[in-house]
């Protein structure tokens, strides 16, 4: 099932202190391996901070993305086909 999201730009300096990276954080919380970008199926290189696009929910989520998809603006909505993991530090 797809979820429409928007990137949260300017969050790359925030790392999960227990997991080391947000990509590892996503793997830990989802129980999956982050092999592919959740948007375009290229190699996932980052655990990207996103928000659900069509929701009043302002929570931050993590999803595996490639560098190109992670570079989308915060106004561009796109679908991801992966489990969204909470961006709350574990």
PyMOL Python script that loads the backbone (N, CA, C, O; Angstrom):
from pymol import cmd

cmd.read_pdbstr("""\
ATOM      1  N   UNK A   1       0.834  -1.180   0.000  1.00  0.00           N
ATOM      2  CA  UNK A   1       0.000   0.000   0.000  1.00  0.00           C
ATOM      3  C   UNK A   1       0.882   1.248   0.000  1.00  0.00           C
ATOM      4  O   UNK A   1       1.848   1.327   0.759  1.00  0.00           O
ATOM      5  N   UNK A   2       0.562   2.192  -0.824  1.00  0.00           N
ATOM      6  CA  UNK A   2       1.352   3.417  -0.933  1.00  0.00           C
ATOM      7  C   UNK A   2       0.879   4.461   0.076  1.00  0.00           C
ATOM      8  O   UNK A   2      -0.298   4.525   0.430  1.00  0.00           O
ATOM      9  N   UNK A   3       1.820   5.264   0.521  1.00  0.00           N
ATOM     10  CA  UNK A   3       1.540   6.395   1.396  1.00  0.00           C
ATOM     11  C   UNK A   3       2.123   7.638   0.749  1.00  0.00           C
ATOM     12  O   UNK A   3       3.290   7.642   0.359  1.00  0.00           O
ATOM     13  N   UNK A   4       1.331   8.687   0.629  1.00  0.00           N
ATOM     14  CA  UNK A   4       1.805   9.938   0.042  1.00  0.00           C
ATOM     15  C   UNK A   4       2.501  10.745   1.137  1.00  0.00           C
ATOM     16  O   UNK A   4       1.936  10.982   2.205  1.00  0.00           O
ATOM     17  N   UNK A   5       3.746  11.167   0.851  1.00  0.00           N
ATOM     18  CA  UNK A   5       4.559  11.884   1.834  1.00  0.00           C
ATOM     19  C   UNK A   5       5.226  13.109   1.194  1.00  0.00           C
ATOM     20  O   UNK A   5       5.199  13.295  -0.022  1.00  0.00           O
ATOM     21  N   UNK A   6       5.825  13.935   2.060  1.00  0.00           N
ATOM     22  CA  UNK A   6       6.659  15.063   1.648  1.00  0.00           C
ATOM     23  C   UNK A   6       7.936  15.009   2.476  1.00  0.00           C
ATOM     24  O   UNK A   6       7.907  14.658   3.656  1.00  0.00           O
ATOM     25  N   UNK A   7       9.057  15.358   1.851  1.00  0.00           N
ATOM     26  CA  UNK A   7      10.334  15.410   2.568  1.00  0.00           C
ATOM     27  C   UNK A   7      10.336  16.532   3.593  1.00  0.00           C
ATOM     28  O   UNK A   7       9.677  17.557   3.417  1.00  0.00           O
ATOM     29  N   UNK A   8      11.081  16.322   4.658  1.00  0.00           N
ATOM     30  CA  UNK A   8      11.388  17.377   5.611  1.00  0.00           C
ATOM     31  C   UNK A   8      12.832  17.771   5.340  1.00  0.00           C
ATOM     32  O   UNK A   8      13.754  17.076   5.769  1.00  0.00           O
ATOM     33  N   UNK A   9      13.037  18.861   4.643  1.00  0.00           N
ATOM     34  CA  UNK A   9      14.380  19.288   4.276  1.00  0.00           C
ATOM     35  C   UNK A   9      15.095  19.932   5.451  1.00  0.00           C
ATOM     36  O   UNK A   9      14.464  20.560   6.302  1.00  0.00           O
ATOM     37  N   UNK A  10      16.433  19.773   5.500  1.00  0.00           N
ATOM     38  CA  UNK A  10      17.246  20.390   6.539  1.00  0.00           C
ATOM     39  C   UNK A  10      17.361  19.584   7.817  1.00  0.00           C
ATOM     40  O   UNK A  10      17.700  20.137   8.864  1.00  0.00           O
ATOM     41  N   UNK A  11      17.087  18.286   7.756  1.00  0.00           N
ATOM     42  CA  UNK A  11      17.138  17.453   8.963  1.00  0.00           C
ATOM     43  C   UNK A  11      18.319  16.494   8.971  1.00  0.00           C
ATOM     44  O   UNK A  11      18.422  15.661   9.872  1.00  0.00           O
ATOM     45  N   UNK A  12      19.212  16.589   7.991  1.00  0.00           N
ATOM     46  CA  UNK A  12      20.286  15.598   7.847  1.00  0.00           C
ATOM     47  C   UNK A  12      21.306  15.630   8.981  1.00  0.00           C
ATOM     48  O   UNK A  12      22.034  14.655   9.166  1.00  0.00           O
ATOM     49  N   UNK A  13      21.381  16.709   9.739  1.00  0.00           N
ATOM     50  CA  UNK A  13      22.334  16.778  10.852  1.00  0.00           C
ATOM     51  C   UNK A  13      21.847  16.039  12.090  1.00  0.00           C
ATOM     52  O   UNK A  13      22.608  15.852  13.039  1.00  0.00           O
ATOM     53  N   UNK A  14      20.591  15.619  12.088  1.00  0.00           N
ATOM     54  CA  UNK A  14      20.024  14.917  13.240  1.00  0.00           C
ATOM     55  C   UNK A  14      20.209  13.419  13.067  1.00  0.00           C
ATOM     56  O   UNK A  14      19.604  12.822  12.177  1.00  0.00           O
ATOM     57  N   UNK A  15      21.036  12.801  13.905  1.00  0.00           N
ATOM     58  CA  UNK A  15      21.242  11.353  13.853  1.00  0.00           C
ATOM     59  C   UNK A  15      20.581  10.688  15.043  1.00  0.00           C
ATOM     60  O   UNK A  15      20.419  11.309  16.093  1.00  0.00           O
ATOM     61  N   UNK A  16      20.205   9.452  14.889  1.00  0.00           N
ATOM     62  CA  UNK A  16      19.682   8.672  16.005  1.00  0.00           C
ATOM     63  C   UNK A  16      20.871   8.237  16.855  1.00  0.00           C
ATOM     64  O   UNK A  16      21.736   7.514  16.362  1.00  0.00           O
ATOM     65  N   UNK A  17      20.936   8.657  18.116  1.00  0.00           N
ATOM     66  CA  UNK A  17      22.108   8.353  18.931  1.00  0.00           C
ATOM     67  C   UNK A  17      22.297   6.867  19.232  1.00  0.00           C
ATOM     68  O   UNK A  17      23.426   6.429  19.455  1.00  0.00           O
ATOM     69  N   UNK A  18      21.237   6.095  19.244  1.00  0.00           N
ATOM     70  CA  UNK A  18      21.364   4.669  19.547  1.00  0.00           C
ATOM     71  C   UNK A  18      21.634   3.821  18.312  1.00  0.00           C
ATOM     72  O   UNK A  18      22.329   2.808  18.397  1.00  0.00           O
ATOM     73  N   UNK A  19      21.092   4.222  17.166  1.00  0.00           N
ATOM     74  CA  UNK A  19      21.232   3.426  15.935  1.00  0.00           C
ATOM     75  C   UNK A  19      22.392   3.900  15.068  1.00  0.00           C
ATOM     76  O   UNK A  19      22.896   3.138  14.244  1.00  0.00           O
ATOM     77  N   UNK A  20      22.816   5.134  15.240  1.00  0.00           N
ATOM     78  CA  UNK A  20      23.899   5.693  14.437  1.00  0.00           C
ATOM     79  C   UNK A  20      23.413   6.439  13.221  1.00  0.00           C
ATOM     80  O   UNK A  20      23.827   7.575  12.988  1.00  0.00           O
ATOM     81  N   UNK A  21      22.527   5.817  12.423  1.00  0.00           N
ATOM     82  CA  UNK A  21      21.957   6.489  11.259  1.00  0.00           C
ATOM     83  C   UNK A  21      20.447   6.267  11.259  1.00  0.00           C
ATOM     84  O   UNK A  21      19.933   5.355  11.906  1.00  0.00           O
ATOM     85  N   UNK A  22      19.752   7.127  10.514  1.00  0.00           N
ATOM     86  CA  UNK A  22      18.304   6.956  10.416  1.00  0.00           C
ATOM     87  C   UNK A  22      17.939   5.756   9.555  1.00  0.00           C
ATOM     88  O   UNK A  22      16.856   5.191   9.711  1.00  0.00           O
ATOM     89  N   UNK A  23      18.826   5.361   8.648  1.00  0.00           N
ATOM     90  CA  UNK A  23      18.570   4.166   7.848  1.00  0.00           C
ATOM     91  C   UNK A  23      18.593   2.929   8.744  1.00  0.00           C
ATOM     92  O   UNK A  23      17.735   2.055   8.620  1.00  0.00           O
ATOM     93  N   UNK A  24      19.568   2.854   9.640  1.00  0.00           N
ATOM     94  CA  UNK A  24      19.623   1.747  10.599  1.00  0.00           C
ATOM     95  C   UNK A  24      18.438   1.809  11.567  1.00  0.00           C
ATOM     96  O   UNK A  24      17.901   0.774  11.962  1.00  0.00           O
ATOM     97  N   UNK A  25      18.033   3.018  11.944  1.00  0.00           N
ATOM     98  CA  UNK A  25      16.869   3.207  12.810  1.00  0.00           C
ATOM     99  C   UNK A  25      15.627   2.615  12.140  1.00  0.00           C
ATOM    100  O   UNK A  25      14.852   1.899  12.774  1.00  0.00           O
ATOM    101  N   UNK A  26      15.449   2.923  10.841  1.00  0.00           N
ATOM    102  CA  UNK A  26      14.309   2.394  10.112  1.00  0.00           C
ATOM    103  C   UNK A  26      14.348   0.866  10.083  1.00  0.00           C
ATOM    104  O   UNK A  26      13.326   0.213  10.293  1.00  0.00           O
ATOM    105  N   UNK A  27      15.523   0.300   9.824  1.00  0.00           N
ATOM    106  CA  UNK A  27      15.652  -1.156   9.789  1.00  0.00           C
ATOM    107  C   UNK A  27      15.297  -1.769  11.140  1.00  0.00           C
ATOM    108  O   UNK A  27      14.620  -2.795  11.204  1.00  0.00           O
ATOM    109  N   UNK A  28      15.751  -1.144  12.205  1.00  0.00           N
ATOM    110  CA  UNK A  28      15.484  -1.665  13.552  1.00  0.00           C
ATOM    111  C   UNK A  28      13.985  -1.658  13.855  1.00  0.00           C
ATOM    112  O   UNK A  28      13.443  -2.647  14.347  1.00  0.00           O
ATOM    113  N   UNK A  29      13.314  -0.535  13.560  1.00  0.00           N
ATOM    114  CA  UNK A  29      11.902  -0.429  13.902  1.00  0.00           C
ATOM    115  C   UNK A  29      10.985  -1.180  12.943  1.00  0.00           C
ATOM    116  O   UNK A  29       9.921  -1.652  13.344  1.00  0.00           O
ATOM    117  N   UNK A  30      11.391  -1.293  11.677  1.00  0.00           N
ATOM    118  CA  UNK A  30      10.535  -1.972  10.698  1.00  0.00           C
ATOM    119  C   UNK A  30      10.775  -3.475  10.661  1.00  0.00           C
ATOM    120  O   UNK A  30       9.902  -4.237  10.244  1.00  0.00           O
ATOM    121  N   UNK A  31      11.974  -3.908  11.103  1.00  0.00           N
ATOM    122  CA  UNK A  31      12.317  -5.325  11.013  1.00  0.00           C
ATOM    123  C   UNK A  31      12.677  -5.756   9.605  1.00  0.00           C
ATOM    124  O   UNK A  31      12.726  -6.951   9.312  1.00  0.00           O
ATOM    125  N   UNK A  32      12.934  -4.779   8.720  1.00  0.00           N
ATOM    126  CA  UNK A  32      13.283  -5.070   7.328  1.00  0.00           C
ATOM    127  C   UNK A  32      14.682  -4.546   7.020  1.00  0.00           C
ATOM    128  O   UNK A  32      15.255  -3.781   7.795  1.00  0.00           O
ATOM    129  N   UNK A  33      15.223  -4.967   5.880  1.00  0.00           N
ATOM    130  CA  UNK A  33      16.500  -4.458   5.390  1.00  0.00           C
ATOM    131  C   UNK A  33      16.210  -3.376   4.365  1.00  0.00           C
ATOM    132  O   UNK A  33      15.389  -3.573   3.469  1.00  0.00           O
ATOM    133  N   UNK A  34      16.873  -2.238   4.489  1.00  0.00           N
ATOM    134  CA  UNK A  34      16.651  -1.098   3.604  1.00  0.00           C
ATOM    135  C   UNK A  34      17.518  -1.221   2.357  1.00  0.00           C
ATOM    136  O   UNK A  34      18.532  -0.536   2.230  1.00  0.00           O
ATOM    137  N   UNK A  35      17.119  -2.088   1.445  1.00  0.00           N
ATOM    138  CA  UNK A  35      17.876  -2.292   0.217  1.00  0.00           C
ATOM    139  C   UNK A  35      17.492  -1.300  -0.878  1.00  0.00           C
ATOM    140  O   UNK A  35      18.356  -0.795  -1.595  1.00  0.00           O
ATOM    141  N   UNK A  36      16.193  -1.023  -1.005  1.00  0.00           N
ATOM    142  CA  UNK A  36      15.705  -0.206  -2.111  1.00  0.00           C
ATOM    143  C   UNK A  36      15.042   1.075  -1.616  1.00  0.00           C
ATOM    144  O   UNK A  36      14.458   1.121  -0.533  1.00  0.00           O
ATOM    145  N   UNK A  37      15.150   2.106  -2.439  1.00  0.00           N
ATOM    146  CA  UNK A  37      14.434   3.353  -2.204  1.00  0.00           C
ATOM    147  C   UNK A  37      12.940   3.044  -2.202  1.00  0.00           C
ATOM    148  O   UNK A  37      12.448   2.345  -3.088  1.00  0.00           O
ATOM    149  N   UNK A  38      12.229   3.555  -1.226  1.00  0.00           N
ATOM    150  CA  UNK A  38      10.791   3.302  -1.112  1.00  0.00           C
ATOM    151  C   UNK A  38       9.979   4.037  -2.153  1.00  0.00           C
ATOM    152  O   UNK A  38       8.773   3.818  -2.268  1.00  0.00           O
ATOM    153  N   UNK A  39      10.629   4.918  -2.925  1.00  0.00           N
ATOM    154  CA  UNK A  39       9.935   5.695  -3.944  1.00  0.00           C
ATOM    155  C   UNK A  39      10.210   5.165  -5.353  1.00  0.00           C
ATOM    156  O   UNK A  39       9.281   4.978  -6.138  1.00  0.00           O
ATOM    157  N   UNK A  40      11.495   4.922  -5.674  1.00  0.00           N
ATOM    158  CA  UNK A  40      11.837   4.605  -7.064  1.00  0.00           C
ATOM    159  C   UNK A  40      12.555   3.263  -7.247  1.00  0.00           C
ATOM    160  O   UNK A  40      12.865   2.896  -8.381  1.00  0.00           O
ATOM    161  N   UNK A  41      12.820   2.540  -6.194  1.00  0.00           N
ATOM    162  CA  UNK A  41      13.465   1.223  -6.215  1.00  0.00           C
ATOM    163  C   UNK A  41      14.961   1.238  -6.520  1.00  0.00           C
ATOM    164  O   UNK A  41      15.553   0.176  -6.718  1.00  0.00           O
ATOM    165  N   UNK A  42      15.597   2.434  -6.562  1.00  0.00           N
ATOM    166  CA  UNK A  42      17.061   2.498  -6.641  1.00  0.00           C
ATOM    167  C   UNK A  42      17.615   2.095  -5.279  1.00  0.00           C
ATOM    168  O   UNK A  42      16.840   1.806  -4.367  1.00  0.00           O
ATOM    169  N   UNK A  43      18.922   2.070  -5.123  1.00  0.00           N
ATOM    170  CA  UNK A  43      19.535   1.700  -3.850  1.00  0.00           C
ATOM    171  C   UNK A  43      19.239   2.770  -2.790  1.00  0.00           C
ATOM    172  O   UNK A  43      19.492   3.954  -3.011  1.00  0.00           O
ATOM    173  N   UNK A  44      18.711   2.354  -1.660  1.00  0.00           N
ATOM    174  CA  UNK A  44      18.459   3.277  -0.542  1.00  0.00           C
ATOM    175  C   UNK A  44      19.783   3.679   0.078  1.00  0.00           C
ATOM    176  O   UNK A  44      20.612   2.823   0.387  1.00  0.00           O
ATOM    177  N   UNK A  45      19.989   4.970   0.262  1.00  0.00           N
ATOM    178  CA  UNK A  45      21.236   5.465   0.840  1.00  0.00           C
ATOM    179  C   UNK A  45      21.026   6.228   2.135  1.00  0.00           C
ATOM    180  O   UNK A  45      21.977   6.442   2.886  1.00  0.00           O
ATOM    181  N   UNK A  46      19.784   6.644   2.412  1.00  0.00           N
ATOM    182  CA  UNK A  46      19.502   7.415   3.628  1.00  0.00           C
ATOM    183  C   UNK A  46      18.169   6.992   4.226  1.00  0.00           C
ATOM    184  O   UNK A  46      17.286   6.479   3.539  1.00  0.00           O
ATOM    185  N   UNK A  47      18.057   7.219   5.505  1.00  0.00           N
ATOM    186  CA  UNK A  47      16.770   7.143   6.179  1.00  0.00           C
ATOM    187  C   UNK A  47      16.232   8.556   6.192  1.00  0.00           C
ATOM    188  O   UNK A  47      16.689   9.383   6.981  1.00  0.00           O
ATOM    189  N   UNK A  48      15.274   8.846   5.336  1.00  0.00           N
ATOM    190  CA  UNK A  48      14.800  10.214   5.137  1.00  0.00           C
ATOM    191  C   UNK A  48      13.683  10.574   6.101  1.00  0.00           C
ATOM    192  O   UNK A  48      12.824   9.750   6.416  1.00  0.00           O
ATOM    193  N   UNK A  49      13.708  11.812   6.560  1.00  0.00           N
ATOM    194  CA  UNK A  49      12.624  12.350   7.376  1.00  0.00           C
ATOM    195  C   UNK A  49      11.508  12.808   6.442  1.00  0.00           C
ATOM    196  O   UNK A  49      11.739  13.599   5.527  1.00  0.00           O
ATOM    197  N   UNK A  50      10.307  12.310   6.675  1.00  0.00           N
ATOM    198  CA  UNK A  50       9.146  12.688   5.871  1.00  0.00           C
ATOM    199  C   UNK A  50       7.953  12.933   6.782  1.00  0.00           C
ATOM    200  O   UNK A  50       7.952  12.552   7.952  1.00  0.00           O
ATOM    201  N   UNK A  51       6.940  13.575   6.219  1.00  0.00           N
ATOM    202  CA  UNK A  51       5.645  13.710   6.872  1.00  0.00           C
ATOM    203  C   UNK A  51       4.588  13.208   5.906  1.00  0.00           C
ATOM    204  O   UNK A  51       4.756  13.306   4.690  1.00  0.00           O
ATOM    205  N   UNK A  52       3.514  12.677   6.433  1.00  0.00           N
ATOM    206  CA  UNK A  52       2.397  12.268   5.588  1.00  0.00           C
ATOM    207  C   UNK A  52       1.822  13.513   4.932  1.00  0.00           C
ATOM    208  O   UNK A  52       1.625  14.532   5.594  1.00  0.00           O
ATOM    209  N   UNK A  53       1.554  13.434   3.636  1.00  0.00           N
ATOM    210  CA  UNK A  53       1.139  14.608   2.868  1.00  0.00           C
ATOM    211  C   UNK A  53      -0.329  14.965   3.060  1.00  0.00           C
ATOM    212  O   UNK A  53      -0.671  16.144   3.159  1.00  0.00           O
ATOM    213  N   UNK A  54      -1.175  13.991   3.113  1.00  0.00           N
ATOM    214  CA  UNK A  54      -2.617  14.252   3.158  1.00  0.00           C
ATOM    215  C   UNK A  54      -3.170  13.927   4.533  1.00  0.00           C
ATOM    216  O   UNK A  54      -4.057  13.086   4.684  1.00  0.00           O
ATOM    217  N   UNK A  55      -2.625  14.616   5.540  1.00  0.00           N
ATOM    218  CA  UNK A  55      -3.006  14.307   6.908  1.00  0.00           C
ATOM    219  C   UNK A  55      -2.791  15.531   7.793  1.00  0.00           C
ATOM    220  O   UNK A  55      -1.956  16.387   7.500  1.00  0.00           O
ATOM    221  N   UNK A  56      -3.541  15.597   8.856  1.00  0.00           N
ATOM    222  CA  UNK A  56      -3.319  16.633   9.869  1.00  0.00           C
ATOM    223  C   UNK A  56      -2.241  16.194  10.845  1.00  0.00           C
ATOM    224  O   UNK A  56      -1.876  16.939  11.755  1.00  0.00           O
ATOM    225  N   UNK A  57      -1.736  14.991  10.654  1.00  0.00           N
ATOM    226  CA  UNK A  57      -0.697  14.418  11.497  1.00  0.00           C
ATOM    227  C   UNK A  57       0.635  15.114  11.177  1.00  0.00           C
ATOM    228  O   UNK A  57       1.120  15.018  10.049  1.00  0.00           O
ATOM    229  N   UNK A  58       1.219  15.798  12.135  1.00  0.00           N
ATOM    230  CA  UNK A  58       2.485  16.506  11.926  1.00  0.00           C
ATOM    231  C   UNK A  58       3.695  15.709  12.385  1.00  0.00           C
ATOM    232  O   UNK A  58       4.795  16.254  12.475  1.00  0.00           O
ATOM    233  N   UNK A  59       3.509  14.427  12.677  1.00  0.00           N
ATOM    234  CA  UNK A  59       4.627  13.595  13.134  1.00  0.00           C
ATOM    235  C   UNK A  59       5.651  13.425  12.026  1.00  0.00           C
ATOM    236  O   UNK A  59       5.320  13.465  10.841  1.00  0.00           O
ATOM    237  N   UNK A  60       6.896  13.235  12.430  1.00  0.00           N
ATOM    238  CA  UNK A  60       7.980  12.941  11.501  1.00  0.00           C
ATOM    239  C   UNK A  60       8.137  11.434  11.408  1.00  0.00           C
ATOM    240  O   UNK A  60       8.034  10.727  12.410  1.00  0.00           O
ATOM    241  N   UNK A  61       8.389  10.944  10.193  1.00  0.00           N
ATOM    242  CA  UNK A  61       8.612   9.530   9.966  1.00  0.00           C
ATOM    243  C   UNK A  61       9.925   9.338   9.208  1.00  0.00           C
ATOM    244  O   UNK A  61      10.459  10.271   8.609  1.00  0.00           O
ATOM    245  N   UNK A  62      10.431   8.110   9.250  1.00  0.00           N
ATOM    246  CA  UNK A  62      11.647   7.738   8.528  1.00  0.00           C
ATOM    247  C   UNK A  62      11.270   6.716   7.465  1.00  0.00           C
ATOM    248  O   UNK A  62      10.485   5.801   7.715  1.00  0.00           O
ATOM    249  N   UNK A  63      11.835   6.884   6.289  1.00  0.00           N
ATOM    250  CA  UNK A  63      11.624   5.934   5.205  1.00  0.00           C
ATOM    251  C   UNK A  63      12.927   5.859   4.411  1.00  0.00           C
ATOM    252  O   UNK A  63      13.600   6.878   4.257  1.00  0.00           O
ATOM    253  N   UNK A  64      13.303   4.685   3.903  1.00  0.00           N
ATOM    254  CA  UNK A  64      14.543   4.572   3.122  1.00  0.00           C
ATOM    255  C   UNK A  64      14.379   5.193   1.739  1.00  0.00           C
ATOM    256  O   UNK A  64      13.455   4.847   1.003  1.00  0.00           O
ATOM    257  N   UNK A  65      15.289   6.119   1.386  1.00  0.00           N
ATOM    258  CA  UNK A  65      15.253   6.762   0.081  1.00  0.00           C
ATOM    259  C   UNK A  65      16.648   6.793  -0.529  1.00  0.00           C
ATOM    260  O   UNK A  65      17.652   6.699   0.177  1.00  0.00           O
ATOM    261  N   UNK A  66      16.694   6.929  -1.855  1.00  0.00           N
ATOM    262  CA  UNK A  66      17.960   7.164  -2.543  1.00  0.00           C
ATOM    263  C   UNK A  66      18.280   8.656  -2.426  1.00  0.00           C
ATOM    264  O   UNK A  66      17.442   9.448  -1.993  1.00  0.00           O
ATOM    265  N   UNK A  67      19.488   9.024  -2.811  1.00  0.00           N
ATOM    266  CA  UNK A  67      19.913  10.425  -2.709  1.00  0.00           C
ATOM    267  C   UNK A  67      19.016  11.345  -3.548  1.00  0.00           C
ATOM    268  O   UNK A  67      18.664  12.439  -3.108  1.00  0.00           O
ATOM    269  N   UNK A  68      18.650  10.902  -4.751  1.00  0.00           N
ATOM    270  CA  UNK A  68      17.819  11.725  -5.639  1.00  0.00           C
ATOM    271  C   UNK A  68      16.444  11.988  -5.027  1.00  0.00           C
ATOM    272  O   UNK A  68      15.993  13.133  -4.997  1.00  0.00           O
ATOM    273  N   UNK A  69      15.789  10.968  -4.552  1.00  0.00           N
ATOM    274  CA  UNK A  69      14.454  11.140  -3.969  1.00  0.00           C
ATOM    275  C   UNK A  69      14.508  11.917  -2.656  1.00  0.00           C
ATOM    276  O   UNK A  69      13.580  12.661  -2.336  1.00  0.00           O
ATOM    277  N   UNK A  70      15.581  11.751  -1.901  1.00  0.00           N
ATOM    278  CA  UNK A  70      15.738  12.511  -0.671  1.00  0.00           C
ATOM    279  C   UNK A  70      15.945  13.999  -0.961  1.00  0.00           C
ATOM    280  O   UNK A  70      15.728  14.837  -0.085  1.00  0.00           O
ATOM    281  N   UNK A  71      16.363  14.332  -2.182  1.00  0.00           N
ATOM    282  CA  UNK A  71      16.584  15.717  -2.566  1.00  0.00           C
ATOM    283  C   UNK A  71      15.331  16.439  -3.046  1.00  0.00           C
ATOM    284  O   UNK A  71      15.395  17.619  -3.391  1.00  0.00           O
ATOM    285  N   UNK A  72      14.196  15.753  -3.073  1.00  0.00           N
ATOM    286  CA  UNK A  72      12.954  16.416  -3.489  1.00  0.00           C
ATOM    287  C   UNK A  72      12.596  17.498  -2.487  1.00  0.00           C
ATOM    288  O   UNK A  72      12.893  17.383  -1.298  1.00  0.00           O
ATOM    289  N   UNK A  73      11.961  18.543  -2.974  1.00  0.00           N
ATOM    290  CA  UNK A  73      11.611  19.667  -2.100  1.00  0.00           C
ATOM    291  C   UNK A  73      10.520  19.266  -1.105  1.00  0.00           C
ATOM    292  O   UNK A  73       9.830  18.263  -1.286  1.00  0.00           O
ATOM    293  N   UNK A  74      10.385  20.061  -0.069  1.00  0.00           N
ATOM    294  CA  UNK A  74       9.391  19.775   0.966  1.00  0.00           C
ATOM    295  C   UNK A  74       7.969  20.076   0.486  1.00  0.00           C
ATOM    296  O   UNK A  74       7.010  19.792   1.205  1.00  0.00           O
ATOM    297  N   UNK A  75       7.816  20.638  -0.700  1.00  0.00           N
ATOM    298  CA  UNK A  75       6.481  20.903  -1.232  1.00  0.00           C
ATOM    299  C   UNK A  75       6.032  19.834  -2.235  1.00  0.00           C
ATOM    300  O   UNK A  75       4.861  19.787  -2.611  1.00  0.00           O
ATOM    301  N   UNK A  76       6.960  18.981  -2.664  1.00  0.00           N
ATOM    302  CA  UNK A  76       6.644  17.938  -3.639  1.00  0.00           C
ATOM    303  C   UNK A  76       6.132  16.687  -2.945  1.00  0.00           C
ATOM    304  O   UNK A  76       6.831  16.101  -2.118  1.00  0.00           O
ATOM    305  N   UNK A  77       4.923  16.278  -3.276  1.00  0.00           N
ATOM    306  CA  UNK A  77       4.347  15.063  -2.708  1.00  0.00           C
ATOM    307  C   UNK A  77       4.720  13.871  -3.579  1.00  0.00           C
ATOM    308  O   UNK A  77       4.738  13.971  -4.806  1.00  0.00           O
ATOM    309  N   UNK A  78       5.019  12.735  -2.934  1.00  0.00           N
ATOM    310  CA  UNK A  78       5.340  11.523  -3.680  1.00  0.00           C
ATOM    311  C   UNK A  78       4.927  10.309  -2.871  1.00  0.00           C
ATOM    312  O   UNK A  78       4.785  10.383  -1.651  1.00  0.00           O
ATOM    313  N   UNK A  79       4.735   9.187  -3.559  1.00  0.00           N
ATOM    314  CA  UNK A  79       4.323   7.947  -2.912  1.00  0.00           C
ATOM    315  C   UNK A  79       5.527   7.137  -2.486  1.00  0.00           C
ATOM    316  O   UNK A  79       6.535   7.082  -3.191  1.00  0.00           O
ATOM    317  N   UNK A  80       5.416   6.510  -1.330  1.00  0.00           N
ATOM    318  CA  UNK A  80       6.411   5.547  -0.887  1.00  0.00           C
ATOM    319  C   UNK A  80       5.698   4.229  -0.639  1.00  0.00           C
ATOM    320  O   UNK A  80       4.538   4.201  -0.227  1.00  0.00           O
ATOM    321  N   UNK A  81       6.407   3.139  -0.893  1.00  0.00           N
ATOM    322  CA  UNK A  81       5.833   1.800  -0.784  1.00  0.00           C
ATOM    323  C   UNK A  81       6.534   1.009   0.302  1.00  0.00           C
ATOM    324  O   UNK A  81       6.845  -0.169   0.121  1.00  0.00           O
ATOM    325  N   UNK A  82       6.779   1.645   1.411  1.00  0.00           N
ATOM    326  CA  UNK A  82       7.450   0.990   2.536  1.00  0.00           C
ATOM    327  C   UNK A  82       6.752   1.372   3.831  1.00  0.00           C
ATOM    328  O   UNK A  82       5.958   2.311   3.892  1.00  0.00           O
ATOM    329  N   UNK A  83       7.073   0.626   4.836  1.00  0.00           N
ATOM    330  CA  UNK A  83       6.587   0.933   6.179  1.00  0.00           C
ATOM    331  C   UNK A  83       7.254   2.225   6.646  1.00  0.00           C
ATOM    332  O   UNK A  83       8.472   2.370   6.539  1.00  0.00           O
ATOM    333  N   UNK A  84       6.471   3.149   7.155  1.00  0.00           N
ATOM    334  CA  UNK A  84       7.018   4.360   7.744  1.00  0.00           C
ATOM    335  C   UNK A  84       7.385   4.041   9.191  1.00  0.00           C
ATOM    336  O   UNK A  84       6.558   3.535   9.949  1.00  0.00           O
ATOM    337  N   UNK A  85       8.602   4.332   9.563  1.00  0.00           N
ATOM    338  CA  UNK A  85       9.028   4.122  10.945  1.00  0.00           C
ATOM    339  C   UNK A  85       8.990   5.460  11.664  1.00  0.00           C
ATOM    340  O   UNK A  85       9.241   6.498  11.052  1.00  0.00           O
ATOM    341  N   UNK A  86       8.692   5.450  12.900  1.00  0.00           N
ATOM    342  CA  UNK A  86       8.660   6.681  13.678  1.00  0.00           C
ATOM    343  C   UNK A  86      10.036   7.325  13.719  1.00  0.00           C
ATOM    344  O   UNK A  86      11.049   6.628  13.788  1.00  0.00           O
ATOM    345  N   UNK A  87      10.077   8.644  13.676  1.00  0.00           N
ATOM    346  CA  UNK A  87      11.354   9.367  13.766  1.00  0.00           C
ATOM    347  C   UNK A  87      11.723   9.659  15.212  1.00  0.00           C
ATOM    348  O   UNK A  87      12.708  10.346  15.479  1.00  0.00           O
ATOM    349  N   UNK A  88      10.940   9.143  16.136  1.00  0.00           N
ATOM    350  CA  UNK A  88      11.260   9.297  17.551  1.00  0.00           C
ATOM    351  C   UNK A  88      12.532   8.520  17.823  1.00  0.00           C
ATOM    352  O   UNK A  88      12.671   7.371  17.401  1.00  0.00           O
ATOM    353  N   UNK A  89      13.458   9.147  18.526  1.00  0.00           N
ATOM    354  CA  UNK A  89      14.732   8.467  18.819  1.00  0.00           C
ATOM    355  C   UNK A  89      14.468   7.282  19.735  1.00  0.00           C
ATOM    356  O   UNK A  89      13.720   7.384  20.708  1.00  0.00           O
ATOM    357  N   UNK A  90      15.088   6.167  19.411  1.00  0.00           N
ATOM    358  CA  UNK A  90      14.849   4.948  20.186  1.00  0.00           C
ATOM    359  C   UNK A  90      15.785   4.843  21.374  1.00  0.00           C
ATOM    360  O   UNK A  90      15.716   3.874  22.131  1.00  0.00           O
TER     361      UNK A  90
END
""", "prot")
cmd.dss("prot")
cmd.show_as("cartoon", "prot")
cmd.util.cbc("prot")
cmd.orient("prot")
